[in-house]
Amino acid sequence: MKKQTQAIRIQTERTQEMEHSTPLFLTSSFCFDNAEEMRAAFADESDDNIYSRFSNPSVQEFTDKLVALEGAEAGYATASGMSAVFGSFMALLKQGDRLLSCNSIFGSTHTVIAKYLPKYGIEYGYIGANATEEEWEAAITPNTKMIYLETPTNPGLEILDLAMIGKLAKKHHIILNVDNCFATPVNQQPIAFGADLVVHSATKWLDGQGRVLGGAVVGRKDLIKEIYLFCRSTGPALSPFNAWVLSKSIETLDVRMERHASNALFIAQSLENHTSIATLKYPFLQSHPHYSIATKQMQNGGGIVCFELKGGIEAGRKFLDQLQMLSLTANLGDTRSIASHPASTTHAKLSEAERQAVNITPGLIRISVGLENKEDILADILQALN
């Protein structure tokens, strides 16, 4: 079956009730028929469910769908995107190891890398999103054990060359860990370009309606086993209810992302030359500096448009205050269009120098383009700009 079909048809085994839609397994623990079955489960001699912190049928169904879409060997779902990121670091890195990361990353990920990893003796280094292959090569040290990156980046929409970085990671026997949240697995599959792990904030496009928190990490079976064992003991388990919601959402991911992307391209094309906008970025606009890379590794440009307003912080505030339909909220990837100001929200904990280094300027606006009629989305943006 094609991946889109698997995302719809992968289901937990039907119960004796013969349901068509998978039921919700809202339970903390699972029963055994006898002592021997229970012993075998705890000894990892069987795949029987024990406790929902370890595994749960609702969670496994969601995970299996994401594994299929990403072309991965295995996966583990977590309570949030950040717990997936943190678990992928802590399960595989140890004292003395070094993490090499793209400098354009989500603010909370930067906090984990720069503030918390050093407490465990894990070193880190940053490299610019526009770095050349030679600069990437030079940034790799003997103790570099993992490369971490986002593409497209949040919120600057830089596009990193997965094939180039994947080749370097394989050459130096380094784990390549890619945050694929912005693109989603129907638009980009990092494993096909050499990634060993792919992390997601399922809260965003995978849910698609701003309802539940969730995260996941998929990839090589041997690496996922270590992440599973770490998370099983430390407890960032995904709620069965949230997993059930996310599994249903994935069934419509392909068609939703097609509409998000077409709306976003329309918005980007319509605003590109607006007199109030200094610069605008969208991966599938030819004016994007990484357009050729984007079209090589992505099926479409995704659902995010970002632009820099002339007038800086004050212009940004006025723009947000004038919006009438678009939501102002700390999320993205919703059916409803959302506007945010990264410098004062998602990346506020970065210093001014750190924000400047990753092109998060005072007037930067990030639009998560929803599923509303594209003319209505544009009309609200235009009236706020004007």
N, C-alpha and C positions, 0 to 999 in steps of 0.2 A: 504493500500500500504506500501511496505517496504520503509525505509528512503531514500535509493538511488533513488527509483522511485519518491518519493515526491520531492526530490531535482531537478528533471527534469520536473515533471508534474505540480507543483504548479505554477500558472500563474495568472496575472491580468485578470479579466473578459474580454472576447473577445469583441471588438467594432463592430459596424455595418459594418466595412470593412472586417471582417472575416479573420483577419490575423492569421497566424500560429505561428509566432514568436512575442512575446510581444512587442508592440511599446514603444518608449521612451516618457515619460511624462515630457518634458522639459518646465516646466512652473513654475513661482513663485507663482501664486495664482489660485484660482478656483471660478467659477461663481455659482450663485444661480438663481432659477427660480422666486423666490419671497422673500419678506421681512421676512416672517415667517420661511422659510427654513434657511435663513441666521441667524436669531435670534436663532433658535434651534441648529444650528451648533456651534455658539459661546457659547451657554449655555451648551455644551457637552451633549445635548439631542439626538444627532444623531452622526453617524460616518462619516459624509460628510467631505471631504477635504476642508480646508480653505486656507492654506498658506503652502508652501513647507518647511518652517522652522518647522512646526508642523507635517505634514504628506504629503506623495506623493505616488501615486500608484507604481511608479518604486522602491522607497525605501521600500515600504511595501512588495512587492514581494520578494526582497532580504531578508528582515527580516523574512518573513514567512518561507522561505526555510531553513534559519539557525536555526530557532526555531524548525522546524521538525527534522533536523539532530541532534540537541543537546537533543531532548526530553524535551524541555522547555515548559512553559505555555505561555510566551509572550516574546517580545523583542523590542529593540529600536536600530536603526542604527545611527552612528555618523560619523563625518568628518574624523576621524582617530582613530587608536587604542588608543592613549593616551587620546583623549577626552572621549572615552568609559571608560577608567580606572578612569579618574578624575571625570566624571559624576557619576560613581558607588560609589565613595567615598563621594563626596560632597552632594549628594542627600540623603544619609542615615546616615551620621555621623554628630554629632553636638559638640559644645563646651563641653569639659569634657569627651567625648568618647575616646576610645583607639582603634587603629588599630594594630593588631599583624600580622606581615608579615614575610614570609620566607626571609632570607637575600640574597639569590641568585635570584635577579630580574633584569629586564632590567634597564639600567642606568637612563633613563628619569623617570621611575616609582619611583626609589629611590629618585630622586630629588623632585618629587611631595610629597612623604611621609616625607622626612627629612627636606625639606626647606619650603614647602608651607602649609602643614597641620597644623604645629604648629602655624602659623599666625592666624588660625581660632580657636585656642584653642583645637585642636584635638591632642591627644597624640599618640605616636607610640612606638612599640617595635619590635626588630628583633629576629628571632630564626634560628639556623642553619638548612640547608637542610637535614643534617644527624641526626637531633634530634630524640630521642626516644619518645615513647608515654608518658612516665613519664615526660620528659623534656617539651613536649608540654603542658601537664596538668599544670605543675608548672609555665609556662609562661603566663597562662591565669589569668587575674586579674578581679575583680568585674566590672570594667568599660570597659572591652574588648567587643566591639560591633561587630567587624568584623575581620575575619581571611582572609588574602590575600596571595595567593601563585601562583607560576608558576610550571608546571610540564609537560614535561621536562623543566628544568630551562635554561635561556639564559645567557651566552653561555655554561655553564659547563655541561649541560645534566644530572644534578642530577634528580632522580625520587623520588617524594614524595608520600607517601602512602595515597591516597585519601580516602580509606575506613576508615582508622584509624583516620585521621583528621576530616572526615565527622562525625564520631561517636562522637568525642569530641565536635564538634561544636553544634550538636544537644543536647548533654547532657547539655551544658552550655547556650543554646539558643542564639548562636552567628551566625551571617551571614557568611557563607563560600563563598568566592569570588575567582574563579579560572581563571587564564589566560590560555586558551587552545590553544594559537596561534601555538606553535611548533607541537603539536600532530594533530590538526584539529579535527572537529567533526566526521569525518569518521573513525578516528583511536582511539578516546577516548571520552567518554561522562561523564564528571565529575558529572553531575546531578544524574546519576545512582549510584554514590558513596556518595551522600549526599550534593553536592554543591547546594547553593541557587542561585548563580549567576555565569555566565560564560562570560568572556570578550574575545574579539578577535581584533587583528589588521588584518582587512580584506585585507590590503595592501600586506600581505605576501602570504601564500599558497592559501587563498580563491580566490584571483585574479589569482595568479600563473604565471603572465607574466610581472610583474613589470610595470603596466600601470597606476593604479589609487590608490589614498589614500582612506581609509575607515576603519571604526571600528564598533563594535556592542557589545551590552550586552544583554544577554538573561537569563531567569530564572523564578523565582516565579512572578506571575502576580501582587501581591500587591507591591513587590519591584520595578518591572519594571515601574509601574504607577508613583511612586515617582521619578524615574530616568527620565521618559518621561517629567514630569512636570518641573523638574529642567532644562533639556536640551531644552525644548520648550521655556523657558524664557531666557536662557543664550545663546542659538544660535549655538551650535556645530552640525548643521544639515548636513547630508550626501547629497552631490550633486545628483540630479536625474540621471545625466549622469553616474556618478561613480557607483551608485546603479544598473543601467541597465547593465553596464559592469560586475559588481560583480555577478549579478543574472545569467548571461550567464555562467560565470566562474564556479559557483557552480555546474552546470550541468555536468561538467567533473571532479569535484574534486575527486571523488572516484577512477576513473581509473588513474588520474594523481598521486595521492598519492601512489597508488600501485607501480607505476614505480619509483617514487622518492625513496621509501623505499627499493625496490629491488636493485636499483643502489647504494644507501647509504650503504646497508649491504655488497655488493660486495666490495666497496671502503674500508670500515672498515676492512673487513677480509683480504684484500690484503695488507693493510698498517700496520696491528697490530704489526708485528714484524720487521718493517723497522728499520735499524740501526740509522737513523737520528732522530727517534721519541722516546722520553722518555716515554710518556704515550699516550694512545688513548682511547677515549670513544665513544661508540655507545650503546644505550639502549638494543638492541637485541643481543649483544655479551655476551657470558657467562662470560667474564672477567669483565663486568660492575658490580660495587659493588651493584647496585640495580636491577640486572637482573630479579630476581624473582618477584619484585613488578611491573616492567615494563611489563613482560609477563602476569601478572594478570590483569592489567587495560588498556593495549594498544593492539590494533590488530596487529600493526607492530612497528618497531623502529623509524619511521619517516624519514625525509630527511636531518637531520643534523648530521655531523660527526665532532668531535673536537679532536685535538691532540696538545701535547706540544712538541715543537722542542727542541732538544739539542742545546745549544748555546744561548738561550734566545732571547732578542730583536733584536740583529744583525742577528741571524739566521732567525728570522721571517721576517725581512725586505728583506733579500736576497731571501727568498722563494717567497714572494709576487712579487718581481721585476722580478723573473725568469719565472713566469707563462706566458704562451703564449695564452691559450684559456680561462681559467677561468677569470671571471670578478672581478675587484676590485671595489666594489660599496657598498653604505650604504643601503643594502636591503638583503632580503633572501626570499626563497620560490618562486623563478623564474624558468621558463623552462630552463634557462641557469645557469650553475654552477657558484657559487660565493665564493670567498675566502675573509676573513676579519681577522683583527687583533684587537680583542676587547679592549685590554689595551690602544690602541691609538685612538680608534674610539668610539664605542657604550658605553663603560664604562670609557672613558677618564676623565670624571668629578668626578669619585670616587677617593678618596685618595689612596695612595699606600697600606695603611693598610686595607682600605675597599676592595680593589681588592684582596688582599691576603686572606682576610676572606672568600671570596666567590670563591677562587681558580682561579681567573683570573690572571694567571702568565704572565711574560713578553713574553714568547715564545708561548703562546696559539694561535692556528689558528682554526678558525671556517669555515667549508666548508658546504655551502648549496648545496647539490647535485642535479643537474638538470636532465633534460630528455634526454640529449645527449646520444650517445652510451657509455655504461659504460667503455669500453676499452679506448675510447678517453679521458674520464675524468681522468682515472687512469694514462694514459700515460703522460698527462700534469703535474699532480701532481708529478709523479716519476721523470720526467726530471728536475723539479724545485728542488726537494729534492736532486738530484744527482749533 
